[in-house]
Amino acid sequence: MIGKINRRPLREVWKHEARDFTKWLEENFDVLNEALDLELVAAVREQGAGSFSVDLVAEDADGQPVIIENQLEKSDHDHLGKLITYLVAIGAKAAIWIVADPRPEHSSAVTWLNQSTAASFYLVKVEAIQIGDSPAAPLLTLIVGPSPEGRVVGGTKKELEERETSRKEFWTSLLERAKARTKVHAAISPGHLGWVSAGAGISGLAYVYATTQRDTRVELYIDRGKGGEAENKAIFDSLIQHREEIEKVYGESLTWERLEGKRACRIRKDFPDGSYRSDPQNWKPIQDRLIDSMIRLEKALKPQIERLKKELG
């Protein structure tokens, strides 16, 4: 015969959160250890954290403090704030939040904390179950916890954020310097992408500064939009007929990319040594070279752009 699990109201099993549940957990740490696959020991109740007191403070296998906050009801913002405050106040590396009903937004918040901080956060659901006339028993279920995959995701997000910040700082500096020498990008605001562009005088043609993690470039990018592939190729073919003249004014050879099979085309000059990932103290010569190249590119292409304007009407 197989019995049926019945869930009991938590307040019938532990009438008072601090006096009953926290005390029970202090004396039955094996239940929590088994649920979380941890080795916590030496739990102390109501340990001070500034003007507050933590429900339980335990130690992990390395002797590091682990804070535990209990809530025999639906999770709320107040307890999440306490969890973070206690962790910082005590200098713990891990925090466990035990709740009766974890709300989705708090599960997401704990996931974010695990991805974005060096600490480990656990969100655990507690239930009281009974089979037949047996005594009530605890059921602890891990809802969210730290994982190697989460750390990788968090590290990736942090790296991407750092890249975006660095790129925006690079473009801010470059555009400010460029204003003193050319009006091409004078009205453009810096962004966090790998490029900044300004119109070249014809719809779909743009003068572009671009950077990857290793190099930089300037280019004329030709893309008249959806359905404009034939027109893009025609503009490129018209320009390349004047390649010798354009490169003479520019002062050196350029890379001409018709990009067969793709909608756009471009004319570019690459600089392989240095990018936004370089030490900011070394940005000045990288940016000066880009600005100089953009001035020469715009000068070399300007007569041809004016000619195309007339042809395109």
Order of alpha helices (4+ residues) and beta strands (2+ residues): beta-alpha-alpha-alpha-beta-beta-beta-alpha-beta-alpha-beta-beta-alpha-beta-beta-beta-alpha-alpha-beta-beta-alpha
